[in-house]
Amino acid sequence: MNAGKERAFPKDSPDISVRIGPLELRSPFMPASGTFGYGREYRGLVDYRALGAIVVKGLSLEPCPGNPPPRTVETPCGMLNAVGLQNPGVDYFLRNHLPWLRDLEIPVIVNVWGKTIQEYAALARRLHDSGVAALELNVSCPNVKAGGVHFGTDPRALRQVVRAAAEQTDLPLIPKLPPLLHETAGMVQAAAEAGATAITLVNSVPAMKVDVARRRPALAAVTGGLSGPAIHAIAVRLVWQAARASPIPIIAAGGVATAEDAIEFFIVGASAVQIGTSIFTSPRIFGDLRERLLKYLLESNFSSLTQVVGSLVEKPEA
Ligand SMILES: Cc1cc2nc3c(=O)[nH]c(=O)nc-3n(C[C@H](O)[C@H](O)[C@H](O)COP(=O)(O)O)c2cc1C
């Protein structure tokens, strides 16, 4: 593939730009937090112009060392990770990563996490006016002991987190929810009521793997988050459910490896799609997805991606 080179599409090629609140993205594809570092790690491998936005690894107020190794292990059709939200802290990011990212002229979505509502508010205050495009509020990490997932499973706590952040910034707020199998509708409605611009669905699925020879957990943290193609069908169902529960825009994540996987997400109601685990095996996936999505739209006579979003036909075939 031609990393760094823009592919030529005819002038009348379908429109794949998307709008999420005030965010205007030239492409619906973006990396999922934690799988693309702070962007420059993929220099030379990725055609950045195929990205609609860059979502960076989760940031906290202070640096965080994460969990001890081993922190990742492969599973059939996916991987388990318990990185534990390792990051250099928001101030380091602002000084050392953001200037480079801003030069790309791609919207930067900053994923943040805190142990308390006040920490989310302080992060929002710190990032307001920094030049980032939006904040993705990670309220769903399965790999930390405190905070994180609690805010993503209790609608009251979620409302409080979103409102506390909104008091500090008018940046778009995008809570990232866990793959809840039962309360999705209530959580999505809570996010919308609290003033979120969009939601991201889903974070990785809590899971565990055992090293049979050693009779020990494969991960030092014992449990971790399952990601990759193994979780795609779970995520499709949750995005479909969320889209029926609320008109809030959805950024879908979970197991996208092919354009067909992404198109499934659009059909059930996602406006944009994040790609995580597949980047590790196919760093050039973004260019391929863009090309294949355009081909699909052309062949299906759609002039714009928005015509596909939420176009699921639920009636049985006549
Ligand atoms: C190694 C690794 C690190 C991750 N770190 C974060 C993180 O810092 N914040 C976050 O919200 N999600 C994080 N995630 C979850 C992904 O952003 C994504 O929601 C999940 O992996 C599902 O997408 P995928 O199947 O395409 O990987 C991480 C996932 C992986 C595999």
The ligand as a Gaussian input file, in Angstrom:
#p B3LYP/6-31G(d) Opt

LIG

0 1
 C       -3.684000      -2.853000      24.242000
 C       -4.988000      -2.122000      24.424000
 C       -5.026000      -0.943000      25.183000
 C       -6.221000      -0.235000      25.353000
 N       -6.231000       0.929000      26.076000
 C       -7.384000       1.647000      26.197000
 C       -7.396000       2.917000      26.862000
 O       -6.374000       3.432000      27.319000
 N       -8.593000       3.568000      26.965000
 C       -9.754000       3.055000      26.431000
 O      -10.819000       3.677000      26.559000
 N       -9.765000       1.865000      25.772000
 C       -8.620000       1.160000      25.630000
 N       -8.618000      -0.032000      24.936000
 C       -9.880000      -0.535000      24.324000
 C       -9.963000      -0.166000      22.842000
 O       -9.932000       1.240000      22.671000
 C      -11.253000      -0.751000      22.175000
 O      -12.381000      -0.195000      22.818000
 C      -11.330000      -2.256000      22.279000
 O      -10.046000      -2.839000      22.099000
 C      -12.292000      -2.841000      21.241000
 O      -11.879000      -2.553000      19.922000
 P      -11.015000      -3.611000      19.017000
 O      -11.709000      -4.941000      19.137000
 O      -11.040000      -3.042000      17.644000
 O       -9.647000      -3.666000      19.615000
 C       -7.426000      -0.735000      24.756000
 C       -7.376000      -1.927000      23.994000
 C       -6.185000      -2.603000      23.803000
 C       -6.178000      -3.854000      22.957000

